[in-house]
Amino acid sequence: MTAARSVLVVGESLAGTTAVRHLRALGHAGPLTLVGAEEQGAYSRPPLSKVVLKDPSADETLGLALDGLDVDVIRSPAVAADTDRRTVTTADGRRIGYDALIVATGAGARRLAAPGQRGELVLRTLEDARRLRARLADATSAIVVGAGFLGMEVASACAARGIPVTVVDTDRPLERVLGAYLSAEITARAATHGIRFLQASGFATLTGDPVRGVALPDGTELTADLVVTCAGEIPCVDWLEGTGLAGRLGVGIDHACATTVPGVFAAGDVTYLRAQGTQPDRRAPFWSNAVAQGRAAAASALGLPLPGPAHDDYFWTEVTGLSVKVVGRLPLLGEPTAVQGSVADGRALLTWNHADGTSTAVAYGLRKPVAALRALAATSSSD
Ligand SMILES: Cc1cc2nc3c(=O)[nH]c(=O)nc-3n(C[C@H](O)[C@H](O)[C@H](O)COP(=O)(O)OP(=O)(O)OC[C@H]3O[C@@H](n4cnc5c(N)ncnc54)[C@H](O)[C@@H]3O)c2cc1C
C-alpha cells in the first residue's frame, strides 16, 4: 500500500508526465489525474529551437506519450488551489480533490512588450515555434533579444536560413551559463555564420506597434523584419495565489521536492531549490532537472525513498550546428584543462576544476555519451 490514495499532477509536460509514469512504476494503483493546459498534450521543448524552426515534419515527432497508463487526463488549466481542503479548480469549473498534489506547471516566456504593444515573438510552445517558422520563411533580417542558450539557438536558426541576425544582450553570448572562455569561442564562431552580437549597456525596449525593432539605453535603434524576445522564463504560478506556495522564483522545494505545504510537491521549471547552508535559492530550469525532479516528486508523494538525487546537472545546447554538452556546476570560471582536441578546431573535451573540489566536464562539438561526461566530471573532482 502507498501513502497517498489519490494523486493529482498539474502540468502536462516533461516534469508532469515523468511524475505520472513514475507514480505508476512505483506501484501507485489509486486514482491519478493529470491536468494540462495545452490542447495537443505533452511534447518535448528542446527540439522546438533546434529542429522545428527548420523542419515542419518534426512537429509530429515531439510527443511525450503516456501509453497504457491508467490516468485521467483533463485539458483545462488549473485556476485555483485550496491546500486546506486539498482541491484544485480548473478553468472549465471542475473541482478535483487530492491526497497528494504535484505542481509541474513549468514556466512561460518572459515578455518585454509594453501593455497593448502587439507582435512580440517568443519561443516557449509548439504554437510559438510554428508562428516563428512561418515568419522566418520570408524574413530578410532579424533581431534576437537575449544571448542565452535559447537566444543563440534562435539566432542559429535564422543564420541557417541565411538571414542576417543581430543578438542584443547586456552580457556576452552564453556567458552567464558557460562563462567567459566558451562565450568568446562561441561568439567568434557565431560571427562567421552571420550572427552579429551587440552588447547593450542596459535593457532593450521593443519599438513599433506591431514590434519592428529595439531601442537601447545609449540611443541606438535597430529595426528588422523579425524581432524575437528570448529573455528568460517566468514560473507559471498564478493559479497558486493565496496558497503561500509560490513567489517570484516559483515554488520553493527541498531536496525531496517537498514544498512547505503538507501533501504538496513540485517539479521542473516551476520550482526553485530553497536556500540551504551557504547555498542561496537556486533555479535550474533545464530538461534533465525536470526529469530528476519528476521522479523524486512521485516517490515523495507516495512517501517512498528517493530513487536518486532530485537534481541533475546535465545540460546541452546547439549553436550554429555545434553541440555543447555539460555535466557539472555552472558557470565555468577561468580556463579549462583540455582532455582531448582543441576548442579552436571546434572539437574538444574539457574540464573545469572548481574551488569546492568538484569538476565540470564539457564536450564541445564532440559526440560523447552523457555517461562518459559524468564519469569524467567525477574522476576530475579532487574529493
Ligand atoms: C525552445 C526551448 C528549447 C530548450 N532547449 C533545452 C536544451 O537544449 N537543454 C535543456 O536542458 N533544456 C532545454 N529547454 C528547457 C526544457 O525544455 C525545460 O526545462 C522543460 O520543458 C521543463 O519541463 P516542465 O515540465 O517543468 O515545464 P514546461 O515544459 O514549461 O511545461 C509546463 C506545462 O504546464 C502547463 N501549465 C502551465 N500553467 C498551467 C495551469 N495553470 N494548469 C495546467 N497546466 C499548466 C504548460 O502549458 C505546460 O504544458 C528548452 C526549452 C525551450 C522552450
The ligand as an SDF file (V2000), in Angstrom:
LIG
                    3D

 53 58  0  0  0  0  0  0  0  0999 V2000
   12.6710   26.1690  -27.1090 C   0  0  0  0  0  0  0  0  0  0  0  0
   13.2580   25.5100  -25.9000 C   0  0  0  0  0  0  0  0  0  0  0  0
   14.4650   24.8140  -26.0080 C   0  0  0  0  0  0  0  0  0  0  0  0
   15.0020   24.1940  -24.8900 C   0  0  0  0  0  0  0  0  0  0  0  0
   16.1990   23.5340  -25.0210 N   0  0  0  0  0  0  0  0  0  0  0  0
   16.7640   22.9460  -23.9340 C   0  0  0  0  0  0  0  0  0  0  0  0
   18.0140   22.2920  -24.0280 C   0  0  0  0  0  0  0  0  0  0  0  0
   18.6240   22.2460  -25.0910 O   0  0  0  0  0  0  0  0  0  0  0  0
   18.5290   21.7060  -22.9180 N   0  0  0  0  0  0  0  0  0  0  0  0
   17.8740   21.7320  -21.7130 C   0  0  0  0  0  0  0  0  0  0  0  0
   18.3820   21.1880  -20.7250 O   0  0  0  0  0  0  0  0  0  0  0  0
   16.6710   22.3650  -21.5800 N   0  0  0  0  0  0  0  0  0  0  0  0
   16.1150   22.9700  -22.6660 C   0  0  0  0  0  0  0  0  0  0  0  0
   14.9040   23.6140  -22.5430 N   0  0  0  0  0  0  0  0  0  0  0  0
   14.2370   23.6310  -21.2350 C   0  0  0  0  0  0  0  0  0  0  0  0
   13.3550   22.4040  -21.0490 C   0  0  0  0  0  0  0  0  0  0  0  0
   12.5350   22.2140  -22.1570 O   0  0  0  0  0  0  0  0  0  0  0  0
   12.5360   22.6180  -19.7780 C   0  0  0  0  0  0  0  0  0  0  0  0
   13.4420   22.5700  -18.6940 O   0  0  0  0  0  0  0  0  0  0  0  0
   11.4390   21.5750  -19.6050 C   0  0  0  0  0  0  0  0  0  0  0  0
   10.4820   21.6640  -20.6340 O   0  0  0  0  0  0  0  0  0  0  0  0
   10.7360   21.7910  -18.2560 C   0  0  0  0  0  0  0  0  0  0  0  0
    9.6480   20.9340  -18.1580 O   0  0  0  0  0  0  0  0  0  0  0  0
    8.4290   21.2430  -17.1710 P   0  0  0  0  0  0  0  0  0  0  0  0
    7.5010   20.1020  -17.3300 O   0  0  0  0  0  0  0  0  0  0  0  0
    8.9440   21.5730  -15.8330 O   0  0  0  0  0  0  0  0  0  0  0  0
    7.7780   22.6140  -17.6970 O   0  0  0  0  0  0  0  0  0  0  0  0
    7.1580   23.0270  -19.0910 P   0  0  0  0  0  0  0  0  0  0  0  0
    7.8030   22.2520  -20.2020 O   0  0  0  0  0  0  0  0  0  0  0  0
    7.2030   24.5160  -19.1140 O   0  0  0  0  0  0  0  0  0  0  0  0
    5.6450   22.5450  -19.0110 O   0  0  0  0  0  0  0  0  0  0  0  0
    4.7240   23.0280  -18.1040 C   0  0  0  0  0  0  0  0  0  0  0  0
    3.3430   22.6800  -18.6070 C   0  0  0  0  0  0  0  0  0  0  0  0
    2.3930   23.1230  -17.6530 O   0  0  0  0  0  0  0  0  0  0  0  0
    1.3330   23.7770  -18.3360 C   0  0  0  0  0  0  0  0  0  0  0  0
    0.6650   24.7180  -17.4390 N   0  0  0  0  0  0  0  0  0  0  0  0
    1.0390   25.9770  -17.1050 C   0  0  0  0  0  0  0  0  0  0  0  0
    0.1220   26.5330  -16.2780 N   0  0  0  0  0  0  0  0  0  0  0  0
   -0.8280   25.5960  -16.0850 C   0  0  0  0  0  0  0  0  0  0  0  0
   -2.0290   25.5610  -15.3380 C   0  0  0  0  0  0  0  0  0  0  0  0
   -2.4330   26.6080  -14.6140 N   0  0  0  0  0  0  0  0  0  0  0  0
   -2.7790   24.4350  -15.3670 N   0  0  0  0  0  0  0  0  0  0  0  0
   -2.3880   23.3350  -16.0780 C   0  0  0  0  0  0  0  0  0  0  0  0
   -1.2550   23.3230  -16.8050 N   0  0  0  0  0  0  0  0  0  0  0  0
   -0.4940   24.4360  -16.8080 C   0  0  0  0  0  0  0  0  0  0  0  0
    2.0150   24.4510  -19.5010 C   0  0  0  0  0  0  0  0  0  0  0  0
    1.0770   24.7670  -20.5150 O   0  0  0  0  0  0  0  0  0  0  0  0
    2.9920   23.3650  -19.9170 C   0  0  0  0  0  0  0  0  0  0  0  0
    2.3960   22.4660  -20.8030 O   0  0  0  0  0  0  0  0  0  0  0  0
   14.3340   24.2550  -23.6450 C   0  0  0  0  0  0  0  0  0  0  0  0
   13.1330   24.9680  -23.5370 C   0  0  0  0  0  0  0  0  0  0  0  0
   12.5920   25.5890  -24.6520 C   0  0  0  0  0  0  0  0  0  0  0  0
   11.3000   26.3640  -24.5230 C   0  0  0  0  0  0  0  0  0  0  0  0
  1  2  1  0
  2  3  1  0
  2 52  2  0
  3  4  2  0
  4  5  1  0
  4 50  1  0
  5  6  2  0
  6  7  1  0
  6 13  1  0
  7  8  2  0
  7  9  1  0
  9 10  1  0
 10 11  2  0
 10 12  1  0
 12 13  2  0
 13 14  1  0
 14 15  1  0
 14 50  1  0
 15 16  1  0
 16 17  1  0
 16 18  1  0
 18 19  1  0
 18 20  1  0
 20 21  1  0
 20 22  1  0
 22 23  1  0
 23 24  1  0
 24 25  2  0
 24 26  1  0
 24 27  1  0
 27 28  1  0
 28 29  2  0
 28 30  1  0
 28 31  1  0
 31 32  1  0
 32 33  1  0
 33 34  1  0
 33 48  1  0
 34 35  1  0
 35 36  1  0
 35 46  1  0
 36 37  1  0
 36 45  1  0
 37 38  2  0
 38 39  1  0
 39 40  1  0
 39 45  2  0
 40 41  1  0
 40 42  2  0
 42 43  1  0
 43 44  2  0
 44 45  1  0
 46 47  1  0
 46 48  1  0
 48 49  1  0
 50 51  2  0
 51 52  1  0
 52 53  1  0
M  END
$$$$
